C-alpha cells in the first residue's frame, strides 16, 4: 500500500471518529432536549449559506473582479466581521433578565472594527498605488521595469 493511501485511510478513520464523537455528544448531552432541533438548525444553516450567502458572495466577486486585491480583501474582512458580529448586535437589546449575557456595546464595537478595516484598506491601496507609480520604496514602478530603449546604455552593452 502506498504511503498516500495509508495517510488517506488514517485521515478518513480520524474524521469518522470525530463524527461519531460529535453524534455521541449530541445524543447524550443533557442540555439538548430534542436532537431534531439541532438537525433543523444545521439544515437551516446549510440552506442559509448555500441559498443566500454563497450567491451573494459570487455576485459580489463577479462585480468586483477588476477591483484591486486590497479592496477585495477589505470587503472579505468586513463581511467576516459583520457575519460574526451581527448576531450579537441584533440580540444586544433583547432582555434576557440577565444584564451580563450581552453587556458590551456591540454595535459601536462593530462599527469601530469596520472603520478600522476601511482605514487599513485605504492605506494598503494607497501603498499599492504608490509602489506601482514608483513613489514608494521596495518595489520599482512600471516605468523602471520596462526594457531599455534602443539608445540606452544597456542596449549599447548588449551589442
C-alpha positions in Angstrom: 0.0 0.0 0.0 1.3 3.5 -0.9 2.0 6.0 1.9 -0.6 8.4 0.4 -3.3 5.7 0.6 -2.3 4.9 4.2 -2.5 8.6 5.1 -5.9 8.9 3.4 -7.2 5.9 5.3 -5.9 7.2 8.7 -7.4 10.7 8.0 -10.8 9.1 7.0 -10.8 7.0 10.2 -10.0 10.0 12.2 -12.8 12.0 10.6 -15.3 9.2 11.2 -14.2 9.0 14.8 -14.7 12.7 15.3 -18.2 12.5 13.6 -19.0 9.6 16.0 -17.8 11.6 19.0 -20.0 14.6 17.9 -23.0 12.4 17.4 -22.5 10.8 20.8 -22.2 14.2 22.4 -25.4 15.4 20.7 -27.4 12.4 21.7 -26.2 12.2 25.3 -25.8 15.9 26.3 -28.4 16.7 29.0 -28.8 20.3 27.6 -30.0 19.0 24.2 -33.7 18.3 24.7 -34.5 17.4 21.1 -31.7 16.4 18.7 -34.1 17.1 15.8 -34.0 20.8 16.7 -30.2 20.6 16.3 -30.7 18.9 12.9 -33.2 21.5 11.8 -30.7 24.3 12.9 -27.9 22.6 10.9 -30.1 22.2 7.8 -31.2 25.8 8.1 -27.5 26.9 8.3 -26.7 25.0 5.2 -29.7 26.4 3.3 -28.9 30.0 4.5 -25.2 29.6 3.5 -25.8 27.9 0.1 -29.1 29.6 -0.7 -28.3 33.2 0.3 -24.7 33.9 1.4 -22.9 32.0 -1.4 -24.8 33.5 -4.3 -24.3 37.0 -2.8 -20.6 36.4 -2.5 -20.4 35.1 -6.0 -22.3 38.1 -7.4 -20.1 40.5 -5.4 -17.0 38.6 -6.7 -18.2 38.9 -10.3 -19.0 42.6 -9.9 -15.6 43.3 -8.3 -13.4 41.1 -10.4 -11.4 44.1 -11.7 -11.1 45.8 -8.3 -7.7 45.8 -6.7 -6.8 43.0 -4.3 -6.7 45.5 -1.4 -10.4 46.4 -1.9 -11.5 42.8 -2.4 -9.5 41.8 0.8 -11.0 44.6 2.8 -14.5 43.6 1.7 -13.9 40.0 2.7 -12.7 41.1 6.1 -15.7 43.4 6.6 -18.1 40.7 5.5 -16.5 38.2 8.0 -16.6 40.8 10.8 -20.3 41.5 10.1 -21.2 37.8 9.9 -19.6 37.2 13.3 -20.7 40.4 15.0 -24.2 40.9 13.6 -25.9 38.2 15.8 -24.6 40.0 19.0 -25.7 43.4 17.6 -29.2 42.1 16.8 -29.6 40.4 20.2 -28.0 43.0 22.4 -31.3 44.7 23.1 -33.2 41.5 23.8 -33.9 41.4 27.5 -33.0 38.1 28.9 -33.3 39.2 32.5 -29.5 38.8 33.0 -27.6 42.0 32.2 -24.3 40.1 31.9 -25.4 38.0 28.9 -24.6 40.7 26.3 -23.1 43.5 28.3 -21.0 45.3 25.7 -21.9 48.0 23.1 -21.7 45.6 20.2 -23.0 47.9 17.5 -20.4 50.6 18.4 -17.6 48.0 18.5 -18.7 46.5 15.2 -18.7 50.0 13.6 -15.2 50.7 15.0 -13.9 47.4 13.6 -15.5 48.2 10.2 -14.0 51.7 10.3 -10.5 50.2 11.1 -10.9 47.8 8.3 -11.8 50.6 5.9 -8.8 52.6 7.0 -6.5 49.7 6.7 -7.9 49.0 3.2 -7.4 52.6 2.2 -3.8 52.6 3.5 -3.0 49.4 1.7 -4.5 50.7 -1.5 -2.5 53.9 -1.2 0.7 52.0 -0.7 -0.1 49.7 -3.6 -0.7 52.7 -5.9 2.4 54.5 -4.7 4.5 51.4 -5.3 3.0 51.0 -8.7 3.9 54.6 -9.6 7.4 54.1 -8.3 7.0 56.6 -5.4 7.3 54.0 -2.6 10.5 52.2 -1.7 10.6 48.4 -2.0 9.4 47.7 -5.5 10.1 49.7 -8.6 7.3 51.2 -10.6 6.2 50.1 -14.0 8.4 52.6 -15.8 11.6 51.1 -14.4 10.7 47.5 -15.3 10.3 48.2 -19.0 13.1 47.0 -21.3 15.6 49.7 -22.2 15.1 51.6 -25.4 17.4 51.4 -28.4 19.5 54.4 -27.4 20.1 53.3 -23.7 23.4 52.3 -22.3 22.0 48.8 -21.6 21.3 48.4 -25.3 24.8 49.5 -26.1 26.3 47.0 -23.8 24.4 44.2 -25.5 25.9 45.0 -28.9 
